[in-house]
């Protein structure tokens, strides 16, 4: 059975995005210190969108407005590994100030038009192609 994961490409504005919020993981050891899109696993009985709202409240302490989904190469999302896929939505914070409450030790706003800074972060390998898709589809 495939594990469904959801993630958020949190931008400073859904209408005119200029910056992306990256989150640095603290665990598991294989990914500690690497950057990712915040989010997590969808719980049984939960919609993808509800799972993403819950995860962002738990991990960052924010409420968001979801925008469009980042187009993925497969119908069920972006392959993370042999057992998991992730769907990613653009999102804008509507309440709260993002803080690394769970699973992360640092958050960083990165300019979407600064390819060197954006791709220069040590992204989790499975998230790296999503970074490029976010950059292309945020324009």
N, C-alpha and C positions, 0 to 999 in steps of 0.2 A: 504494500500500500504506500502511495506517495504522500509525504508530509507536505502540507500546504503552509507556506510561509508568506507573510505580507510585509511590505516595507514602504517607507515614505521618503520621497524625494522632497524634503521640506525646503521650500524656497521663500524668499522674502516677500514675494507677491505673485499670486497666481496670474494676475493680469499682465504684469511686466517683470518676470523673474530676472534678477541680476546676481543673486547669491544662493548657494546651496549649503545646507547644514549637514556636515559630516560628523559622525560619532565614532570615537575610538574605543574599541572593545577592551575589556579587562579579562575575559574568559571566553572559551576554554583556552588553555595554554597555546594551542596551535594558532589561534587568532588574536591573542592578547597583543595590544599595541597596534593592531591593524584597524583601518577605517571601514565603516559600513554605513548603509542606510538603516536608520532605526526602525524597529518593528519586531516581529516574532511569529510564533506558530499560532495558527487559527485553532481555537478550542472547538470540541465537538458541539454542534448545534449553533455555532456562531457564523454569521456571514463574514466574508473577507473584510468588508469595510468596518463592521463592528469590532472584529479582531484587531484591526489596525488602530482604531480609536482607543481601544483598551490598552494595547501595547504602548502607544505614545503617551498616554496618561501615566502608566506605570513607570516607563523608562525615563521620560523627560519632564513629566508634570505639566503637560500642555494639552489643550484642546485644539483641534485643527479643522479646517474646511478642506475637504478633499476635492481635487481637481480631476483632470482626466488621468486615465491609466497610461503609464509609460509602455508603448508598444513592445511586446516581447516576441522572441523568435518562435515560440511554441504557444499553442492555444491555452495551455494551463500555466504559462508563465516562463520565467527565466530558470533554467536548470542550475541548481546549486551543487548537487552531487547526484549519485545514483538513486537516492531515496527522497530528495526534496526539490521542490520548485518554489519560486517566489514571484508574486505579483507585486508591482510597485505603482503607487499613485503619486502624482504631484500633490503637495499639501501646503497650506499656509496656516501659520499659528494665528488663532483667533482669541485665545485666552491663556494666560500664563506666560512665564519666561522659561525657555528651555534650559534645563539643568541636567547634568549626568547623575541621575538618581539611582539607576540600576543598570548593570552590565557595561557601563561606560565610565571612563575617567576624564574624558575631555570632549568638548563639542567645539566645532570650528566652522565659521561661515567662510565659504570659499567663493570668490567671484567666478561665475559661469563662463565669462569671456577670457579668463586667464587659464588657458589650457595647461600651461606648465605647472601652475600651482595646483590645479584640479587633479591632473593625472599624476602629479608628483607625490601625492599622498600614497602611503602604503595601504591601498585598498585590499580587502579580502579578495582573492583572485576571482571568485564567482561574481562579485559585485562590480569588478572593473568594466566589463562590457556594458553594464547598466549605466555607469557614469557617462560613457560616451553617448548612449541613447538619450539620457536626460539632457545632456548638453545640446544635442541636435534638436530635440523636441521642445526645448524651452524657448527657442527663438520665436 
